[in-house]
Amino acid sequence: MRPVNSQSSPPPGIPPTDAAADAPVDAAAKAPAFVAELRDAVTLRAFGLVLGGLLVQLAFVVSYVGAFHSPTPHRIPVAVAAPQQASAKIVAQLNALDGDPVEATAAAGAAAARQWVLTRKADAAFLFNATGTKDTLLVASAGGPSVSQTATQIAQKIEAAQKRQITVTDIRSPNAGDGRGMTSFYLVLGWVIGGYLTATIMGMAAGSRPANRHRTLIRLAVLVPYALVSGIAGAVIVGPVFDALGGHFWALSGLGALIVLASAATALALQTLLGLLGTGVVILLFVVLGNPSSGGVYPAPLLPSFWSAIGQALPPGAGTTLVRNTVYFSGNATTSALWVLGAYAAGGALLAWSASWWRERGHADA
């Protein structure tokens, strides 16, 4: 019986093949195809987008860690109520503390000092007892629990050094459903994100092209009812649903509409003017810089100088102040925030229209 030869020749008429010789040819043929596919996939634009995403990611980390890694009190506004002969001395001692943790100002009396706290002219009020050794510190934790706690710690340390005692009274605490007073921040955060996301989605829709003045006006017109619905929906969630910020339904609805419109109009303007880069600028302003500086987690007196300076000039900070002071402090100290948000809404709409007009002229010239 003849053994089977695994290397037997092929049947007549079929040319012999060499698998070993074919393998390198296949690999050599596939390599240039893969390189060409790689070059086609990784374009300069794609590389730029990935690099931009990395930079935004790093900026996000730097901004949040930079703002929150070491909260330090700096010039916390404090009203001092004391007899005239002692008031100037106490104010001078407080303002001479190392690191300037507080900014003390003499008030006409205990009632005036209390009013300063409730109208947001001061974050705390020190009431000096001239006939005993027990003083009082008034705080309003609804305006930011971290500031109230820091002011309490500073007062306790000073009083202990003077062999005195201090009683802390919270004259305006957050609602029971508001926890640590963070609902205002989260509500505004949702409104701001919803505004610029909607503007971005509308910009990506087929009906938004070409980005001429007529289509820009149509998009702005659509954003108005969207903002109204968003404001009402947010007020329903924090009011009837969770009872976190109850009792101010229509005021919150109006404020929410303004905040959403400010965010959306600004996003529309930057995206019309800068294209895809405009979306990155919006995220940088509203999320990377705006959220940590807003005062929602740590109010301005506890933030580093850069974040403290920019916070109230951006929609998240202005919105948080506006909602918080409307709900808890009878609308006091809200004028600046209203102007800021109104400027973003009106300025964003005007810039969007102007940018679309400029693009029209560019296309006509071309």
Disulfide bonds with the S-S distance in Angstrom:
none
